[in-house]
Amino acid sequence: MLRLNAPLAAIVCALALIVPALAETKVPGDPHADDPVGIVADPCPPHPKPDGQAAWQMENLHMLTRDFGQICRYAADNRAIAGQKVRAVFMGDSITDNWINLDPDMFTGGLVDRGISGQTTAQMLVRFRSDVIALKPQVVHIMAGTNDIAGNTGAATMETVLGHIQTMAELARAHGIAVVIASVPPAAAFPWSPGMKPASQVAAINRWLADYARVNGFTYVDYHGAMAQADGAMKPGLSTDGVHPTAEGYAIMRPLARQAIDKALRAIQ
């Protein structure tokens, strides 16, 4: 057992008192710096919707310092459907977030969109309990990885990113929720991260996802194979920027998603 001498013990005790005061995140210019912190009844006070580039930057700052998982995004929506029968929740990033806007008829009959633009797998894992498990869906559709490759929340190993997806799938299974693992859609470049060439990493993640789903009895849905060119880029007309699907892109994805959900449900019945 390690023993501290008296002067060192005094220093450790002093640091213990100082560190909590330094731990609270205070960033100059944060318009929401007075929001409640710690464990509170309502961590999601209302804020006016940001407008313009500068406002978006402040919203991003708020996310990074106060609501990393962006649990507040769907808090009210989740309360509104509490107790309702949810057939499937779609967990994902902007590709899922935009889906309901360009194909609203997709999210009927108990299908719920819980995508958040820009999110990485680490952020999705933070909100998985509130945005998926708490809704008690029959199925969860997990489509993630694009923003991890783009580095939206910094650097990570491939093992870490895949581990986040694996953990979400395992949490779902532990709660009796059938799992659909979606491929990362095609992308040969990221407009917001110029210089990156993501096609090979997208392909590597998808090989792992397909094998992981097969080994664990999950359903795999291959959007990439249906939408990619030979070089890994999105086929012409299926995307607005090489990453985010158009209405035509979602029209290809819709029947594949519904077939995957039906298959996942049959597997647990």
C-alpha positions in Angstrom: 0.0 0.0 0.0 1.4 3.4 -1.0 1.9 5.8 1.9 2.3 9.6 1.5 4.6 11.7 3.7 3.0 14.6 5.5 3.9 17.4 3.1 2.9 15.4 0.0 -0.4 14.4 1.7 -1.1 18.1 2.4 -0.5 18.9 -1.3 -2.8 16.1 -2.4 -5.6 17.3 -0.1 -5.2 20.9 -1.4 -5.4 19.7 -5.0 -8.6 17.7 -4.2 -10.2 20.9 -3.0 -9.0 22.9 -6.0 -9.7 20.5 -8.9 -13.5 20.4 -8.5 -13.5 24.2 -8.9 -11.5 23.9 -12.1 -13.4 21.0 -13.5 -16.6 23.0 -14.3 -16.5 24.0 -17.9 -16.5 27.8 -18.4 -15.6 29.0 -21.9 -15.4 32.7 -22.7 -18.2 33.8 -25.0 -20.6 30.9 -24.2 -24.0 32.5 -24.1 -25.3 29.6 -22.0 -22.6 29.7 -19.4 -25.3 30.2 -16.7 -27.1 27.0 -17.5 -27.4 24.6 -14.6 -24.6 22.2 -14.1 -24.3 19.0 -12.1 -27.1 16.5 -11.5 -30.4 18.4 -11.9 -34.1 17.6 -12.7 -34.0 19.3 -16.1 -30.7 19.7 -17.8 -32.3 21.0 -21.0 -33.4 24.6 -20.5 -34.9 26.3 -23.6 -32.6 28.2 -25.8 -33.5 30.3 -28.9 -32.7 28.6 -32.2 -29.4 29.8 -33.5 -29.3 31.7 -36.7 -26.2 32.3 -39.0 -22.7 30.9 -39.0 -21.6 32.6 -35.8 -24.6 31.3 -33.9 -24.0 27.8 -35.2 -20.4 28.0 -33.9 -21.8 28.9 -30.5 -24.3 26.0 -30.6 -21.4 23.7 -31.4 -19.4 25.1 -28.5 -22.4 24.4 -26.3 -22.5 20.8 -27.5 -18.8 20.3 -26.9 -18.8 21.8 -23.4 -22.3 21.0 -22.0 -24.3 18.4 -24.0 -21.7 16.3 -25.8 -24.3 13.6 -26.6 -26.9 16.2 -27.5 -29.4 14.4 -25.2 -31.5 17.6 -25.2 -32.2 17.4 -28.9 -34.9 14.8 -28.6 -35.8 15.1 -24.9 -39.2 16.7 -25.5 -40.0 14.4 -28.5 -39.2 11.3 -26.4 -41.6 12.5 -23.7 -44.3 13.0 -26.3 -44.2 9.4 -27.5 -43.7 7.8 -24.1 -45.8 4.7 -23.8 -46.6 4.5 -27.5 -45.7 1.4 -29.6 -42.4 2.0 -31.4 -41.6 -0.4 -34.1 -38.1 0.8 -34.9 -35.8 3.7 -33.9 -33.3 4.9 -36.4 -30.1 5.9 -34.6 -27.6 7.9 -36.7 -26.0 11.1 -37.9 -27.0 13.6 -40.5 -27.8 10.9 -43.1 -30.5 9.7 -40.7 -31.4 13.2 -39.5 -32.1 14.4 -43.1 -34.0 11.2 -44.0 -37.3 12.4 -42.4 -37.1 15.7 -44.1 -36.7 14.3 -47.6 -38.8 11.1 -47.1 -41.3 11.9 -44.3 -43.6 9.0 -45.3 -40.8 6.6 -44.3 -41.3 7.5 -40.6 -44.8 6.3 -40.1 -46.3 3.2 -38.6 -44.0 3.3 -35.5 -40.8 4.2 -37.2 -38.9 6.9 -35.3 -36.0 9.1 -36.6 -33.3 9.9 -34.0 -30.5 11.1 -36.2 -28.4 14.1 -35.2 -26.3 15.9 -37.8 -22.5 15.7 -37.3 -22.5 13.1 -34.6 -19.8 10.4 -34.1 -20.3 7.0 -32.6 -19.1 8.3 -29.2 -21.9 10.8 -29.1 -24.5 8.3 -30.2 -23.5 5.9 -27.5 -24.0 8.7 -24.9 -27.6 9.2 -25.9 -28.4 5.6 -26.8 -30.3 4.9 -23.6 -32.5 8.0 -23.8 -33.1 8.0 -27.5 -33.4 4.2 -28.1 -33.7 2.0 -25.0 -36.1 4.3 -23.2 -38.5 4.2 -26.2 -38.7 0.4 -26.0 -38.7 -0.2 -29.7 -38.9 -3.6 -31.3 -35.9 -2.9 -33.5 -33.0 -0.4 -33.6 -31.4 0.6 -37.0 -27.8 1.8 -36.3 -26.1 3.7 -39.1 -22.9 5.3 -37.9 -19.2 5.9 -38.8 -19.1 8.6 -41.4 -18.3 11.4 -38.9 -15.8 9.3 -37.1 -13.8 8.9 -40.3 -14.2 12.7 -40.9 -12.8 13.3 -37.4 -15.7 15.5 -36.2 -14.9 15.0 -32.5 -11.2 14.4 -33.0 -9.0 11.3 -33.5 -9.9 7.7 -32.6 -8.7 4.2 -33.5 -10.7 2.0 -35.7 -11.1 -0.4 -32.7 -12.7 2.4 -30.6 -15.1 3.4 -33.3 -16.2 -0.1 -34.0 -16.4 -0.8 -30.3 -18.9 2.0 -29.9 -21.2 0.4 -32.5 -20.7 -3.0 -30.9 -21.6 -1.6 -27.5 -24.8 0.0 -28.9 -25.8 -3.3 -30.5 -25.0 -5.2 -27.3 -27.1 -2.8 -25.2 -30.0 -3.2 -27.6 -29.8 -7.0 -27.4 -29.6 -6.9 -23.6 -32.9 -5.0 -23.6 -34.7 -7.3 -26.0 -34.4 -5.0 -29.0 -33.6 -6.5 -32.4 -30.6 -5.0 -34.2 -30.2 -3.8 -37.7 -26.6 -2.8 -38.5 -26.4 -0.5 -41.5 -23.4 -0.1 -43.8 -21.7 3.3 -43.9 -23.1 4.9 -47.1 -20.6 5.7 -49.9 -18.2 8.7 -49.7 -15.1 9.4 -51.6 -14.6 12.9 -50.1 -16.0 15.1 -47.2 -16.8 18.7 -48.1 -16.3 19.7 -44.5 -12.9 17.8 -44.2 -11.1 18.5 -47.5 -8.1 16.4 -48.2 -9.4 13.3 -46.7 -9.9 10.2 -48.9 -12.4 8.1 -46.9 -13.4 5.4 -49.4 -11.0 2.8 -48.2 -11.9 3.3 -44.5 -15.6 3.2 -45.3 -15.0 -0.1 -47.1 -13.0 -1.5 -44.1 -15.7 -0.5 -41.6 -18.4 -2.1 -43.8 -16.5 -5.4 -44.1 -16.3 -5.5 -40.3 -19.9 -4.5 -39.8 -21.2 -7.2 -42.2 -19.1 -9.8 -40.5 -20.0 -8.6 -37.0 -23.7 -8.8 -37.8 -23.4 -12.3 -39.3 -21.5 -13.7 -36.4 -23.9 -12.2 -33.8 -27.2 -12.9 -35.6 -27.9 -9.3 -36.3 -29.4 -8.0 -39.6 -27.1 -6.2 -41.9 -28.4 -3.7 -44.5 -26.0 -2.8 -47.3 -26.8 0.7 -48.6 -23.2 1.1 -49.8 -23.5 -1.7 -52.3 -26.7 -0.3 -53.7 -25.4 3.3 -54.0 -21.7 3.2 -54.6 -19.6 3.4 -57.8 -16.6 1.2 -58.3 -14.3 3.8 -56.7 -16.4 4.0 -53.5 -18.0 7.4 -54.4 -21.8 7.9 -54.4 -23.4 7.3 -57.7 -24.4 10.5 -59.6 -27.8 11.9 -58.6 -28.0 10.1 -55.3 -26.3 12.8 -53.2 -26.2 16.5 -52.8 -22.5 16.6 -51.9 -21.1 13.1 -52.3 -22.2 12.2 -48.7 -25.8 13.2 -48.0 -28.5 11.4 -50.0 -31.0 13.2 -52.2 -34.6 12.2 -52.3 -33.5 9.7 -55.0 -30.9 8.3 -52.7 -33.4 7.8 -49.9 -35.8 6.2 -52.4 -33.2 3.5 -52.8 -32.6 3.2 -49.1 -36.2 3.0 -48.0 -37.1 -0.5 -49.3 -33.8 -1.9 -48.1 -34.4 -0.4 -44.6 -38.0 -1.7 -44.4 -36.9 -5.2 -45.5 -34.1 -5.2 -42.9 -36.6 -4.3 -40.2 -39.0 -7.0 -41.2 -36.2 -9.5 -41.3 -35.0 -8.5 -37.8 -38.5 -8.8 -36.4 -39.0 -12.3 -37.9 -35.8 -13.4 -36.2 -37.1 -12.6 -32.8 -40.7 -13.8 -33.2 
